[in-house]
Amino acid sequence: MDMDLLIAPIILFMIIVAPIWLVLHYRSKRQVSQGLTEEEFEQLNNLVHQAEKMNQRIETLESILDSESPEWRTRHDQS
């Protein structure tokens, strides 16, 4: 009796869910193996450029703070 209750969900899983699951799984594997698209590569380059600019700005701000208030780094650590 209990086995009869499991047969219908198992059949539905095998007919509907399993094929969809396999198709989506292998589609995502194929996309990962293809690498970055041209648009994704361009976005990555833009992010790298923005990170470099931000790093330069931070270095500039730190050098200004070092010259105007040399103890600014230690003051933050004491708080």
C-alpha positions in Angstrom: 0.0 0.0 0.0 2.7 2.5 0.9 4.7 1.6 -2.2 1.6 2.4 -4.3 1.7 6.0 -3.0 5.3 6.4 -4.1 4.9 5.1 -7.6 3.0 8.1 -9.0 5.4 10.8 -7.7 8.4 8.8 -8.9 6.9 8.4 -12.4 6.0 12.1 -12.5 9.6 12.9 -11.5 11.1 10.7 -14.1 8.9 11.9 -16.9 8.7 15.7 -16.1 11.3 16.8 -13.6 14.4 14.7 -14.5 14.5 15.6 -18.2 14.2 19.3 -17.5 16.8 19.1 -14.8 19.2 17.3 -17.1 18.7 19.8 -19.9 19.2 22.8 -17.6 22.3 21.2 -16.0 24.1 20.4 -19.2 23.1 23.8 -20.7 24.7 25.6 -17.7 27.8 23.3 -18.0 28.1 24.3 -21.7 27.8 28.0 -20.9 30.5 27.8 -18.2 32.9 25.9 -20.5 32.5 28.6 -23.2 34.0 31.3 -21.1 33.1 34.9 -21.0 31.0 36.5 -23.7 32.2 39.7 -25.4 29.8 41.8 -23.2 30.9 40.1 -20.0 34.6 40.6 -21.0 33.9 44.3 -21.6 32.2 44.6 -18.2 35.1 42.9 -16.5 37.5 45.3 -18.1 35.4 48.3 -17.1 35.4 47.0 -13.5 39.1 46.6 -13.5 39.5 50.1 -14.8 37.2 51.5 -12.2 39.1 49.5 -9.4 42.4 51.0 -10.6 41.0 54.5 -10.6 39.5 54.0 -7.1 42.9 52.7 -5.9 44.6 55.8 -7.3 42.1 58.0 -5.6 42.5 56.2 -2.2 46.3 56.6 -2.5 45.9 60.3 -3.3 43.6 60.8 -0.3 45.9 58.9 2.0 48.9 61.0 0.9 46.9 64.2 1.5 45.8 63.0 4.9 49.4 62.0 5.7 50.7 65.5 4.9 47.9 67.4 6.6 47.3 65.1 9.6 50.1 62.6 10.1 48.4 60.9 13.1 45.1 60.1 11.3 46.0 56.4 11.0 46.8 55.9 14.7 43.8 58.0 15.8 41.4 55.6 14.1 43.0 52.6 15.8 42.7 54.1 19.2 38.9 54.6 18.9 
